[in-house]
Structures are given as structure tokens and as C-alpha cells.
Amino acid sequence: MLAKENGRALLAMFLSTAFFMFNDATLKYTAQTMPLGQVIFLRGLVTTALMGMVCLYLGQFKIGWRLCHPVVLARALLEVIGSMMYLTALTKMPMANATAMLQAMPLMVTAGAAIVYGEIVGWRRWSAVASGFVGVMLIIQPGLDGFDAWALLALGAVFFMATRDLVTRRMPKGLPSFGVTFVVCVAVTFMGAGLGATEVWVPVDTWYLWPILGSSAFIIGAYYFAIVSNRLGELVAVAPMRYTGLLWATAIGVLVWGTFPDWITMTGMVIVVGSGLYTVHRERLRLRAEQAVEQAEVNKKAASRPSASQDPASTRAAATA
């Protein structure tokens, strides 16, 4: 895995996490006055239409039924299950606690990548990820009252989302990320329709227009960059970048709701950022070491090859002459 590819994957995951946080905040705010299934369905109509136009413009529908590859469908199913569980928990518990549950995903992804794909995870990176989780707890400061049945539902969502990320690496290289995002949008829209069948929907006026459009734009960006990140980079290198979602959540709280973090929260933020930077640093060191070993092997093979002056055929020709 090239360092350049991991760098792009880290940036993509950073953007994906930011968009997910913006989407969560917008959706939670809208769901206070509109049923959750209706919000998801209306957002899904917008995202599916927008992604459909993008895919049509880019010609990504030309591959036809290849977009229905079993791995793509499996990923979409895991996305639907995880999203439904998490969004339901999000509307029933404080957003801070729900976000704290979500931060367990890098640990699950790291363990899954090591077990399933055999990616190398040293004790230093395990320690960095664990330290990041400690920092998350300091930021959220969850009380025991927050860990109820809804918290267990959120943890279940984390499991399905981590499995989704692991499955993403199995997708064929030729499948376009925008096309895969379109399939996910369609699946989540049907999820909203199914959930909405058990609800009493409210009339939609112009007040709901901007939140729905905003949430649609955020979720498209989040889906797309998550797919790009997990297909491009190593999972163990990319997963800790999800912790940056807490920084975005804190910024949203300050700018929108005027909630300023206390010193314990600030300490947790420093730990989270520090663990993420340290993980990136260790990844760079590992890549440099691997490149050095590969270069040494190349040099060794080159040195073991006989030169023109040592070629037996050349020596015999010289002696004959």
C-alpha cells in the first residue's frame, strides 16, 4: 500500500466523518417535529435523485447490473441495518452519548482488519486507538443513565457499520464509487419507507425544505468519501480518523447551540487528536521501513547478477581473441 494512497484515504475519511456529523445534527433536529421514517424517506428521495443525475452524467450506469454485485448489495444491506439502528437510537438518547457509542467503530474495524485481512497491527497502534477511545469518554463524559436499551441499540449499529467497512474492501476495483453510493441511497430510501409505514406522517411545508436538502447533501458526501476511503487505504490506518467526528460535533455545539466544552472535554480532545496523529506517524514509519526493505532486496538482487565483465561467455570470447 503506497503512502500516497493512505494519505488520500485519511483525507477522505476526515471529510466523510465531518459530513456524517452534520447530517446527524440536521436529522436529529428535523426529527423533533417530523417522524424519523418520513425524514429518512424524504431525504432518500432527494439523495437518490441527485446521485442518479450524477451517475447518469458520468456514464456510470453503463455498467448496468454490475452495480448489483453481491458485495455491493451486502454492503447496502449492512448500511440499512446499521443506519436504522443508529438513527433510532440517536432520536431516543442524547446525541453526545450516541456519538460516544459510534466511536467504538475504529476498534472493531481494526480488530476485523487484523483478523479477516491479516493487516499488521502492532501494539503501538493498538495503544493509540485505545487511547483515542479513552479520550472519547473524557469528551462525552457519559453517565450510567445514558447506557440503557437505546445505547445497546447504538452499539449494535456500530457492529454492522464496522462489518460494512470490512465488506467494502471486497468490492471489485472496477466498480465506480458514485454508482455504489447510488445503490446505498436507494436502499436507505426503501428503509425510510418501511419505517414510515408504522408512523403517522405530518404535512410537509417549506420549513422542512432546507433541512431535508441539507441533510441530503451531507449524507451523499459522507457515503461517497467513506467508500473512497475504505477502498483506497488500509483499514487500520484509516479507522482512527473517525475520531475527528467528535471535533466536528464540538464545533457544531459551540456555533449552533452555544455549548462550550469544559477542561475535561478539552483534555479528551487533545488525547483524541494526539492518538490520531500518532497513528498516522506510526503508519508512515512502517511504510518507510517496508520500502527500505524492498529497496534493499532489489539492490541485493542487482548485486548478485553477473556483470558484463564477469559474464563467462564474454570471458571466453576475450581469451579466444
N, C-alpha and C positions, 0 to 999 in steps of 0.2 A: 504494500500500500504506500503510495507516494505521499510525501509530506504536503505537497500542494493539494492533493485530493482531500486529505484530512482537514486542512485549513479551510477549504471551501465548505466541507461538511459541517464544521464547527460554526461557521458564519450562518449557514442555512438553518441549523438547529436554533441558534440565537434568535433569528428572525421568526422562526416558527413558534418558539415559546412566547415571544412578545405578542404575536397575533392571537395565540390561544388565550393569553391573559386578557387582552382587550375584548375578545369575543365573550369570555366568561363573564366579565363585568357587565357588558352590554346585555347579554342574555338574562343574567340574574335580575338586572334592573327592570327589563321588559316583562319578565315572568311574574313580577309582583302584581301586575294588573291584567295579564293575559295568560291563559293556560299554557303549560310547558309544551304540550304536544302541538298546539296551534303555532307557538313561536317557532318550534323546530321545523314544522311543515312549511310555513311561510318563508322562513329563511332558506329552506331547502329548495323551494321553487325558484327563488332568486339565484342561489348559487348554481343550481343545475342549468338554468338558462344562460347565465354568464359563462360558465365553463363550457357549455355546449357551443356557444358562439366562438369562444377562443379556440376550442379544438377544431371546429369547422374551418376557421380562418387559417389555422396552422396545418390543416390537412391530416389531422391525427385520427380521423375516423376512417381513413383509407385502409387501415389495417383490419377493419371490420371486427369479426368475432374474436380476434386475438386479444382484444381488451377484456374478454370474458375468460381469460386464462384462469385455471383453478386457483393459482396462488393469489391472483388479483381478487377473485371472489371471496377467498378465505380471508384475505386482509380486510375487505369491505365488511364481512360478517363480524369479524372481531372489532372493527371500528364501531359498528352499530351497537353491539352489546356493551362495549366499554363506554361509549358516549351516553347511552341510555341510562346506565347505572350511575355514571358520574354526574350527569346533569340533573338527574332526580335527586341525588344526594346534595348537590350544590344548592338547589332551591329549598332544601329542608334543614340545612345546617349553615353556620357562619361560613362565609367564603374563605376566611383565613384557615379554618380547620380543614375544609375540603382541599384547599391548596396544599396544606401540610401533608395530607394523605397522598396527594399526587406526586410529591417529591420522593416517595419511596420507589418510583419507577426506575430511576437510574440504577439503583441497587439490583432490582430484578433483571433489568436489561444486561447489566454487567455480568451477573451470575449466569444468565441464559446464554450470553455470547461465549462465555468461557466453556460452558457445558456442551452446548449444541454445535458451535462453530470452532471450538478449540482455540479461540483467540487468547493470547497471552495476557494474563492479568497478574502483575506482581503485587507483593504485599504493600508496596508504597502507594499504588493506585487504589487498592482496596481501602487503605487507610485514608486516602484523600476523599474518596466517595463517602466513607463512613463519617469523616469529619464534617463533610458538607451536610449530611443528614442531621448531625448534632446542631450545626448552625441553623438549619431549618427549624428545629424545635425551639431554639432560642428566639428566632424571629416570630414564630407563630405563638409560642407560649400557650400551648393548648391545655385546657383544664380537663379534668376527668369527665366533666359533664358533656364535653364535646364528643367523646368516644362512645356513641350509642349505636343503634342499629344502622343509622344513616352513615356513620363513619365506617362500619363494616362493609356497607354497600360501596362506598368510595374506594376502599381497599380492594374489593373485588374488581372494580373498574380498572384499577391500576394493574392488576394481573393481566386482564385482557388487553390492555393497551401495550404492556410490555411484550406480550406474545405477538401482538400486531407488528411491532417494530422488528422482532426477530423474523417473522414471516416475510417482511418486506425485502430482506436480503435474498430471498429465494426467487424473486421475480426475474424473468428473463431480461437481459440487458437491453434488448431492442424495444421494449415497451416504453412509450413516452409518458413522462410524469404527469403532464396535463391530462392525458387520457385516463390514467389511473385515478387522478383526482376527480374526474367527471364521474367515474363509476362509484366512488365513495359518496359523492354528493347525491347521486340517485338513490343509493342505499339508505342514507340518513334521511332523505325526504320521505321515503316509504316508512321509515321508523316513526317519524313525526306523525304521519297519517294514521298509523296503527295506534300510537299512543293517544292521539286526539280523538279516536273513536270512543274512548271511555270518558271524555271530558265534555263540558258544555262550553262551546266557543263563544267569544264575545265579538260584537261588531268591530270591524277594522276601520279606523278613521285615519286622517292624515298624521295624527300624533305618533302613530306607530310606524310610519313610513321610514323615517330616518334611522331609528334603532334597528329595524329589520335590515335595511340596506347596509348599515354599518357592520352589523354582526355578520352579514353575508360576505362582505369584503374581507373581514378579519379571518373568517373560517376558511375561505379559499386560500388565502396566503399561508395560513397555518398548515393546512393539509399539504399544499404543494411543497413548501420548504421542508416539512417533515419527511416526505417521500424522497426528495432530493438528498437530504442529509443521510438517511439510513441506507440509501443505495450507493452513495458515493464514499462515505467514510467508514472506518471501523467503529462498531457499536460501542466498544469500551472507551474509545476516545471521545465519541460524540455525546454519550449519555449524560455525563456530568454537566453539560451545558444547559440542561433543563433547569438546573437550579437558578439560573438567571431570571426565571419567571417570577421569583419572589421579589427581585429588584423592581421589575415592572409593576408588580402588584403594589409594592410600597409606594412607588411614584404615583400610581393612579390614586391611591388613597390620599396622598398629600394634595394632589392637584384637584381632585374632584370632591372628595369628602372632607378634606382638611384634617385628616388624622396623621399626626406626626409620630414617628417611631421613638420609643424611649431608648435608654442606653443599652438595655439588654438586647433589644431588636437590632440596634446598630452593631453590637458585638457579633450577633449572629450573621448579619450581612457581611461583615469583614471575613468571618470564617468561611462562609459560602463562596465568596469571590476568591479568597485565598486558595481554597481547596480546588476550585475550578482552574485557576491559573497554574497551580502546582501540577495538576493532572496533565494539562497541555504541555508543561515543561518536561515532565517525565516522558510523554509521548514523543516529543522532539528528540530527547536523548536516546530513546530506544530506536527511533528511525535512523538517527545518525550512526548508532552502533551497528545496526543491520547493514547500512550502506557501506560502512567501513569494512565489515566482514566480507561482503560481496566483492568489493573492490580488491581486497587482499587476495581472494580466491582467483579473481581474474588475473591479477598480476602474477600469482603463483603459476597459473596455467601457462601464461605467456612466457614466463622464465623457463619453464620446463620444456618448451618446444625447441627443437634444434634450430639454430640459426643457419643462414645460407653457408657460412664458412665452416660449420660443423656438419653439414649435410654429407653423408657417406658418398653419395653419387658425385657430388662436387669434388670431394677429396680424391676419388679415383680418377676423375677426369683430369684433375690438375696433375696427378702423378703420371698419367699416360702422356700428357703433353710434354 
